[in-house]
Amino acid sequence: MSLADSPLIYEGLRLAFLVGLRVRPIVSALDLRHGENLLDAGCGYGTFLKFCGDIDYTGVDTNEARILGAKEKYGETTTRRFIRADIAETRLPDKSFDKAICYGLLHHLPDDRAHLCLKELHRLVRKSVVFSDPVYTKYHVVNNFFCSLDRGRYVRNAETYSSLCQPYFRNLSTRTFYARNGLLKYFLQVGQLS
């Protein structure tokens, strides 16, 4: 396991730079209901699971160490599973999920891979997909500096994220919000499928 794959480093960096996760805007946009099933695309260590309540949850990530870490931390049940797979080609059945969350995924994908991922999400999800990623913004020097340091080499501006998603979803709603540190900005977009 590389240092970057250590849960302590992975979560520690978020805590240090962001002063912890700010997920309320994402959870609110996701609007999870009892009995719904959620796909967490690019789930990492499954951190988002603790904000999901009583739902059927499936986390998918390409990184084996992170999937193993999520299984170890949260365990698996009939309503909670972690799968090592490429989100661009999961081989899961069509329309398997009510909703999906893509928290910090798109900024790790070049445009061609992002389009494959979005096409797969369109195939897998019935209702809506929520995206949240770091975002470049005009005149925000500190935010843009930290975006340039991100491990994800494809941080985009809000217009570019939206244009990527436009062909796959209806009624795209977008906004930005700040991390808890008040310095770093995130893009939030909801794409409807039904």
GUVOGU-211193 format. One record per residue (C-alpha): z, y, x; residue number from 1. Coordinates in steps of 0.05 Angstrom, whole numbers. Layout:
// residues N
<node up="Z" north="Y" east="X" k="NUM"/>
...
// end
This chain:
// residues 194
<node up="0" north="0" east="0" k="1"/>
<node up="-19" north="68" east="28" k="2"/>
<node up="29" north="126" east="28" k="3"/>
<node up="-12" north="160" east="-26" k="4"/>
<node up="-2" north="97" east="-69" k="5"/>
<node up="74" north="101" east="-65" k="6"/>
<node up="104" north="118" east="-133" k="7"/>
<node up="156" north="161" east="-98" k="8"/>
<node up="103" north="203" east="-63" k="9"/>
<node up="57" north="205" east="-124" k="10"/>
<node up="111" north="229" east="-172" k="11"/>
<node up="148" north="268" east="-118" k="12"/>
<node up="88" north="312" east="-104" k="13"/>
<node up="81" north="327" east="-178" k="14"/>
<node up="154" north="346" east="-181" k="15"/>
<node up="151" north="388" east="-118" k="16"/>
<node up="88" north="427" east="-134" k="17"/>
<node up="88" north="429" east="-210" k="18"/>
<node up="164" north="429" east="-220" k="19"/>
<node up="152" north="366" east="-262" k="20"/>
<node up="100" north="349" east="-313" k="21"/>
<node up="87" north="395" east="-372" k="22"/>
<node up="61" north="348" east="-424" k="23"/>
<node up="80" north="382" east="-490" k="24"/>
<node up="10" north="414" east="-499" k="25"/>
<node up="-22" north="346" east="-484" k="26"/>
<node up="24" north="306" east="-531" k="27"/>
<node up="13" north="358" east="-586" k="28"/>
<node up="-63" north="354" east="-578" k="29"/>
<node up="-60" north="278" east="-578" k="30"/>
<node up="-21" north="278" east="-644" k="31"/>
<node up="-2" north="204" east="-640" k="32"/>
<node up="18" north="170" east="-704" k="33"/>
<node up="59" north="108" east="-715" k="34"/>
<node up="15" north="46" east="-712" k="35"/>
<node up="-42" north="78" east="-673" k="36"/>
<node up="-67" north="47" east="-609" k="37"/>
<node up="-79" north="90" east="-547" k="38"/>
<node up="-122" north="80" east="-486" k="39"/>
<node up="-93" north="115" east="-424" k="40"/>
<node up="-155" north="122" east="-381" k="41"/>
<node up="-136" north="129" east="-307" k="42"/>
<node up="-64" north="114" east="-324" k="43"/>
<node up="-39" north="112" east="-252" k="44"/>
<node up="33" north="88" east="-254" k="45"/>
<node up="36" north="93" east="-330" k="46"/>
<node up="76" north="158" east="-329" k="47"/>
<node up="47" north="181" east="-395" k="48"/>
<node up="74" north="120" east="-431" k="49"/>
<node up="143" north="150" east="-437" k="50"/>
<node up="115" north="206" east="-481" k="51"/>
<node up="78" north="160" east="-529" k="52"/>
<node up="131" north="135" east="-576" k="53"/>
<node up="121" north="74" east="-619" k="54"/>
<node up="48" north="58" east="-609" k="55"/>
<node up="3" north="3" east="-581" k="56"/>
<node up="-12" north="26" east="-510" k="57"/>
<node up="-64" north="3" east="-459" k="58"/>
<node up="-66" north="34" east="-390" k="59"/>
<node up="-129" north="25" east="-348" k="60"/>
<node up="-136" north="45" east="-275" k="61"/>
<node up="-180" north="22" east="-217" k="62"/>
<node up="-122" north="25" east="-167" k="63"/>
<node up="-88" north="-43" east="-163" k="64"/>
<node up="-25" north="-16" east="-130" k="65"/>
<node up="-15" north="33" east="-187" k="66"/>
<node up="-27" north="-19" east="-241" k="67"/>
<node up="23" north="-66" east="-207" k="68"/>
<node up="72" north="-8" east="-202" k="69"/>
<node up="64" north="7" east="-277" k="70"/>
<node up="75" north="-66" east="-295" k="71"/>
<node up="137" north="-69" east="-252" k="72"/>
<node up="166" north="-5" east="-280" k="73"/>
<node up="150" north="-14" east="-354" k="74"/>
<node up="134" north="-87" east="-362" k="75"/>
<node up="82" north="-115" east="-410" k="76"/>
<node up="90" north="-136" east="-482" k="77"/>
<node up="42" north="-151" east="-539" k="78"/>
<node up="37" north="-75" east="-551" k="79"/>
<node up="40" north="-51" east="-479" k="80"/>
<node up="-10" north="-74" east="-426" k="81"/>
<node up="-38" north="-49" east="-360" k="82"/>
<node up="-108" north="-69" east="-338" k="83"/>
<node up="-142" north="-60" east="-271" k="84"/>
<node up="-213" north="-39" east="-289" k="85"/>
<node up="-263" north="16" east="-279" k="86"/>
<node up="-259" north="62" east="-339" k="87"/>
<node up="-334" north="70" east="-336" k="88"/>
<node up="-344" north="-4" east="-351" k="89"/>
<node up="-281" north="-36" east="-381" k="90"/>
<node up="-314" north="-94" east="-418" k="91"/>
<node up="-264" north="-81" east="-474" k="92"/>
<node up="-291" north="-89" east="-546" k="93"/>
<node up="-325" north="-31" east="-582" k="94"/>
<node up="-279" north="17" east="-620" k="95"/>
<node up="-216" north="-18" east="-594" k="96"/>
<node up="-173" north="45" east="-594" k="97"/>
<node up="-155" north="100" east="-643" k="98"/>
<node up="-146" north="152" east="-588" k="99"/>
<node up="-151" north="160" east="-513" k="100"/>
<node up="-117" north="204" east="-462" k="101"/>
<node up="-151" north="223" east="-397" k="102"/>
<node up="-96" north="259" east="-359" k="103"/>
<node up="-121" north="280" east="-291" k="104"/>
<node up="-183" north="235" east="-291" k="105"/>
<node up="-246" north="277" east="-293" k="106"/>
<node up="-231" north="317" east="-230" k="107"/>
<node up="-234" north="252" east="-191" k="108"/>
<node up="-304" north="235" east="-215" k="109"/>
<node up="-372" north="265" east="-194" k="110"/>
<node up="-417" north="283" east="-252" k="111"/>
<node up="-455" north="217" east="-253" k="112"/>
<node up="-391" north="175" east="-256" k="113"/>
<node up="-360" north="224" east="-306" k="114"/>
<node up="-419" north="213" east="-353" k="115"/>
<node up="-411" north="137" east="-348" k="116"/>
<node up="-337" north="145" east="-363" k="117"/>
<node up="-350" north="191" east="-423" k="118"/>
<node up="-403" north="143" east="-450" k="119"/>
<node up="-353" north="86" east="-445" k="120"/>
<node up="-298" north="126" east="-479" k="121"/>
<node up="-347" north="143" east="-535" k="122"/>
<node up="-359" north="68" east="-544" k="123"/>
<node up="-285" north="49" east="-541" k="124"/>
<node up="-251" north="102" east="-584" k="125"/>
<node up="-252" north="113" east="-659" k="126"/>
<node up="-218" north="181" east="-669" k="127"/>
<node up="-207" north="228" east="-610" k="128"/>
<node up="-201" north="235" east="-535" k="129"/>
<node up="-156" north="286" east="-500" k="130"/>
<node up="-173" north="309" east="-430" k="131"/>
<node up="-129" north="349" east="-383" k="132"/>
<node up="-146" north="366" east="-311" k="133"/>
<node up="-134" north="421" east="-261" k="134"/>
<node up="-183" north="478" east="-271" k="135"/>
<node up="-214" north="533" east="-229" k="136"/>
<node up="-205" north="601" east="-261" k="137"/>
<node up="-233" north="669" east="-247" k="138"/>
<node up="-187" north="715" east="-206" k="139"/>
<node up="-131" north="664" east="-200" k="140"/>
<node up="-126" north="657" east="-125" k="141"/>
<node up="-63" north="614" east="-120" k="142"/>
<node up="-87" north="565" east="-173" k="143"/>
<node up="-156" north="559" east="-142" k="144"/>
<node up="-126" north="548" east="-73" k="145"/>
<node up="-84" north="489" east="-98" k="146"/>
<node up="-144" north="462" east="-136" k="147"/>
<node up="-183" north="461" east="-70" k="148"/>
<node up="-127" north="419" east="-39" k="149"/>
<node up="-125" north="368" east="-95" k="150"/>
<node up="-143" north="296" east="-78" k="151"/>
<node up="-193" north="299" east="-135" k="152"/>
<node up="-254" north="329" east="-103" k="153"/>
<node up="-287" north="349" east="-169" k="154"/>
<node up="-242" north="402" east="-199" k="155"/>
<node up="-287" north="443" east="-245" k="156"/>
<node up="-283" north="507" east="-286" k="157"/>
<node up="-271" north="502" east="-361" k="158"/>
<node up="-344" north="513" east="-379" k="159"/>
<node up="-366" north="456" east="-334" k="160"/>
<node up="-314" north="408" east="-362" k="161"/>
<node up="-337" north="426" east="-432" k="162"/>
<node up="-411" north="417" east="-416" k="163"/>
<node up="-396" north="348" east="-387" k="164"/>
<node up="-362" north="326" east="-452" k="165"/>
<node up="-408" north="360" east="-502" k="166"/>
<node up="-460" north="304" east="-509" k="167"/>
<node up="-407" north="252" east="-527" k="168"/>
<node up="-359" north="286" east="-576" k="169"/>
<node up="-360" north="330" east="-638" k="170"/>
<node up="-316" north="390" east="-651" k="171"/>
<node up="-293" north="401" east="-579" k="172"/>
<node up="-232" north="446" east="-577" k="173"/>
<node up="-211" north="474" east="-510" k="174"/>
<node up="-154" north="515" east="-480" k="175"/>
<node up="-116" north="522" east="-415" k="176"/>
<node up="-41" north="520" east="-401" k="177"/>
<node up="3" north="530" east="-340" k="178"/>
<node up="44" north="477" east="-303" k="179"/>
<node up="119" north="486" east="-305" k="180"/>
<node up="115" north="526" east="-240" k="181"/>
<node up="75" north="580" east="-276" k="182"/>
<node up="23" north="581" east="-220" k="183"/>
<node up="-24" north="523" east="-232" k="184"/>
<node up="-70" north="521" east="-291" k="185"/>
<node up="-95" north="460" east="-329" k="186"/>
<node up="-153" north="450" east="-375" k="187"/>
<node up="-141" north="416" east="-443" k="188"/>
<node up="-197" north="392" east="-486" k="189"/>
<node up="-198" north="349" east="-549" k="190"/>
<node up="-262" north="313" east="-567" k="191"/>
<node up="-269" north="284" east="-638" k="192"/>
<node up="-307" north="220" east="-653" k="193"/>
<node up="-295" north="216" east="-728" k="194"/>
// end
